[in-house]
Amino acid sequence: MSEQHYSDEDWMQLAYAQAALAAAQGEIPVGAVIVSQNQVIGAGYNAPISLHDATAHAEIVAIRAACANIKNYRLPEDATLYVTLEPCTMCVGALIHARIKRVVFGATEPKAGSLISARKLLESGYYNHIFEYQSGCLEQQCSSQLSDFFKMRRAQKKQQKQQQLINDLDDQKQT
């Protein structure tokens, strides 16, 4: 019986599911999985608010899980990270140090993306490890997940403001 091989889209679906876990906790929906030898060795989602940790981006959480799983601070030579959003500067640095082989991401991040958008860090020539990367895997799905989350958050804030105005008017009537 031959071993089943999964496509980039299959693995990105798992990262997308991780992002949904982040959204369910009120975190920005970014999810990540690290795959080696056709198996997930680490997974994570954005959790800086819930973990009280500014570094708890999906990529970092996934790297920590993978490294703990394999009991090494360096990832296996074939490791690929699937993440729903283009990594930021901090995450690119962590991926370099962890020696990731390849990164596949969904949506680009125009303001903070550090592979092809705002900064192209790997093109600088400064690093002793360079990894392969590919953008656009399930891009529309990943982008929609993020934009839907922020649309919902803006609606909640608007509703809170309206409720505060009603409460303030009620308070004024009572005095």
N, C-alpha and C positions, 0 to 999 in steps of 0.2 A: 504494500500500500504506500503510495507516495504522499509526501508531506504537502499539505495545502499551503500555497503562497498567497498572501493577501496583497492587494493593490494599495497605492498611496491613499486612494479615496477611502478604502476600508479602514485604514489606520486613522485617517483624519476624522472619520465618523466617531471613533472612540475619543479623540481629542474634543470633538464637538459635544459629546455627551458629558465630558468633564467640565466643559464651559457651562453647560446647563446646570450642573451642580453649583458652580460659582454663583450664577444668576439667582438660583433658589435661595442662596444665603445673602443676597443683596450685594454681592461682589460683582465687579465688572466681569462679564462672561468671557474669560479666556481659559482654554483648556489645553493640556499637553500630554502626550504619551511618548515614551522612549522605547524603541523596539530594537532588539538584537536577536539574531538567529530566528527570525520570524515569530518572536514572542515579546509581549510587553514586559519590560523589566522595571519600568517606573511610570507613574502617572501623577498628574496633579492639576490643580486649577487655582486661579487667582484667589488668594486668601489674606491679603495684607490687613484688612479691617478685622476679620474674625480672629486672626492669629496675633494681632498687634505687632506686625512685623513688616516693615517697609520693603523687605526683600522677598516677600512671599508671593512672587509672581509665579504663574503656572509653570514656566520653564524651570525656575529654581526649585520649586516643590517637586517637580518630576525628576530633576537631576538628583536631589537629595534622596528621593525614594529609590531610584535606580542604583545609586552608589551604595546605599545601605543594603539593598537586595544582593548586590554582587560582592559586597564587602571590599570595595576599592574606591578610591577617590577619582580614578580615571575610568571612563566608560569603555566598553569593549570596542575593538577596532572597527566593527561594522555598525555601530549604534547610529540610529536615525531618530531625530526628534520630530514629531508632528505636533504643530501648534497652530491654533486658530487665528492668531494675530502675529504679524511681523515682530520679532524680538526687539526690545529696547537695548540701549547701550549696556546696562548692567547685565542683562541676560546674554548678550553676545559675548561679553567678557567671561561670564561663567561657562558658557559653552566652549569657548576656547580653552579654558583651564581644565575642563572635564574631558577634553579631546573628542568631542562629538565628531562623527564622520560627515554627517549630512543633516540638514534642516529643511523640512518641508512646511511651509506656512500657508494659511488661507488668505486672510485679508491683509492688505498693506496698512501701515500706520503712518499717514503723512506727517504727523507732528513729531513722533518719537521713534519711528522705525529706523533701525540702524543697519539694515542690510542693503535695501534698495531705495528707501524713501528719504527721510531727513538726513541721514548720514549713511555713508557706505564704508563702514569701518574696515571690512576685510580688504578693501582696495588700498589701504594706507601703506601696506608693506611693513608695518611695525611688529606684526605678531609672528611668533615662532610656530604657530599652528593655524592653519586655514582650513575651513570646512566648506563642503559643497552646500549650495542652497537652491531652493526652487520655490517660487511664489505661485499663488493662484489655485492651489488645490482646494476645491469646494469653496472658492472665493465668495460667490454670491450667498451661499448658505451661512458662511462665517460672518460676512459683512452684515447680513440681515439680522443675525442673532445679536450683534452688537448694537446696531441702530435701533432695533426693537426695544432693547433693554434701556437705552438712553431716552427713547421716546416715552416709555413707561415712567422712567424716573422723573422726567420733566413734568409729565402729567400729575404725578404724585405731589411734586413740589408746588405746582400751581394750585392743586386742591388744598394743600396745607395752608398756603397763603390765603386762599378764599375762606377757609374755615377760621383762620386767625382773625380776619377782618370781621366775620360774623360774630365771633367771640368778643372782639373789642367793642363792637356796636352794642352787643347785649350788656357788656360791663358798663358802658356809658349810660344806657337806659336805666340800669339799676341804681346808679348814683345820683 
